[in-house]
Amino acid sequence: MTGKTILVVAVALIDSEGRVLVQERPAGKPMAGLWEFPGGKVEDGELMEHALVRELEEELGIIVDPKHLKSACFASEPLDTAHLLLLLFTCREWRGVASPREAPALRWLHLADLRALPMPPADGPLIDLLERLI
């Protein structure tokens, strides 16, 4: 396959009860209706952690200090004309209350409960890896 690599960063926000935040992909976007870890594309010249901080403020209205982002695992997934490299971080500290600014809905769930949700191909396999880490 030829094409470019799309670098995407996402986070497993972990609350005090050990639950993880996922958001529903909005209508009109690829994979609409599926549940995913919050995050987004890394812009040219942008550090991964800074991209994630920017995305979390835009999507959820929360402020994250980059030092609270811990690299966790990654997924590699072929797309139609490109390749997705998804880097997942964990975070247990942020300021503000997460609210859906772009997504139709958010859910705080334990990792075991995430398996019942329809998720994009790159997100689902990360659940097992997260269970080993948190």
Secondary structure, 3 states (H helix, E strand, C coil): CCCCEEEEEEEEEECCCCCEEEEECCCCCCCCCCEECCEEECCCCCCHHHHHHHHHHHHHCCECCHHHCEEEEEEEEECCCCEEEEEEEEECCCECCCCCCCCCCEEEECHHHHCCCCCCCCCCCHHHHHHHHC
